Amino acid sequence: MAYIAVNTTDTFVRLDIKDYSLAANANAAFATTANVLTVPSLQDITVNATPGLFRWQELGFLSEKVVTTPSTNSINTTLVLDDTAFFTGNASTAGIFDLTNNKTQVFFRLYWAGDDSGDKYIQGSGYLSALAPTVSPTAPVWTAPVTIEVVGDYQSGTV
Amino acid sequence: MTIRNTLLANLSTSLSGTSVSATSELPFTAGGVTLYNKNMKKLYLDNDQNQRTQLFSTIDNNDVFQQEILVNAYITVDAKNEPSDISNVITKVVNSRFSVANCYVRECEVTNTYADDRLTYNFEFRFLTL
């Protein structure tokens, strides 16, 4: 039993995104750091991998039966907005606002606890959504939730 | 410029013509008696007290911190014979917080304490900035 702790520099969660048009697949997208935007200042992150379910009941059975249907996959995060990541992006990968506004498909890779050799990640492609930047007088720094609506399956891997 | 200096500059002007005056001396204790108890109807401002507190925590150490600055001020008056303009003085002292710029929280809390026949007004200014 080993906890997946993310409390040290070497084990920080890292979320990378890259414009979908710049690579053939996720492995190729993150084989180099070119055009990869590392999303900074994540406050929290939630990975949703939820198979759909179809349930039915039959006379003569005390409990429901169930089969799975295609999964709904998404990644929810909240971040403190960084000017570069939000507006500028990295080279040919636009900033988070433009990626959302232009409905640009992206590759993503989420490192669960660091990105050293042997560390685990999941990756795939999707669309950024649910962007809702907010600021208030008593918390005068912009923050925003962002959701990556995943297209198809996650792929898991090891650095 | 410290916030104390900003408040002091504002209060030196705004309290002129009232029964209370602002002094640049710190409210230290001399001979077992604090200066504001010894010299009534003088406003003493303490130095800034700074602390950094976390506004937003992030999971990659890019935390956002805010700076909290506390400044205490003291005025002692004769409790048996309060200056007739004391409420005006208190209003001016409380409103001096608006002279401090670039802070998103500018608060002032006033409390009273009695010692024999002396009434001490303690003003605690609280400022938050990034």
Contacts between the chains, C-beta under 8 A, distances in Angstrom:
chain1	res1	chain2	res2	distance
A	6	B	59	6.1
A	9	B	61	7.1
A	12	B	59	6.3
A	12	B	60	4.6
A	12	B	61	7.1
A	13	B	59	5.2
A	13	B	60	7.0
A	14	B	60	7.3
A	40	B	58	8.0
A	40	B	60	6.5
A	40	B	62	5.5
A	41	B	56	7.9
A	41	B	58	4.6
A	41	B	60	6.6
A	41	B	62	4.1
A	41	B	64	7.8
A	42	B	58	6.0
A	42	B	59	5.2
A	42	B	60	6.2
A	43	B	56	6.3
A	43	B	57	6.7
A	43	B	58	5.5
A	43	B	59	7.0
A	44	B	59	7.2
A	45	B	59	7.3
A	79	B	58	7.7
A	80	B	56	5.2
A	80	B	58	6.0
A	80	B	62	6.8
A	80	B	64	5.7
A	82	B	62	7.8
A	137	B	104	6.0
A	138	B	104	7.1
A	138	B	105	6.8
A	139	B	55	6.5
A	139	B	56	7.6
A	140	B	104	4.8
A	140	B	130	6.9
A	141	B	55	6.4
A	141	B	56	6.4
A	141	B	64	5.3
A	141	B	130	7.0
A	143	B	56	6.7
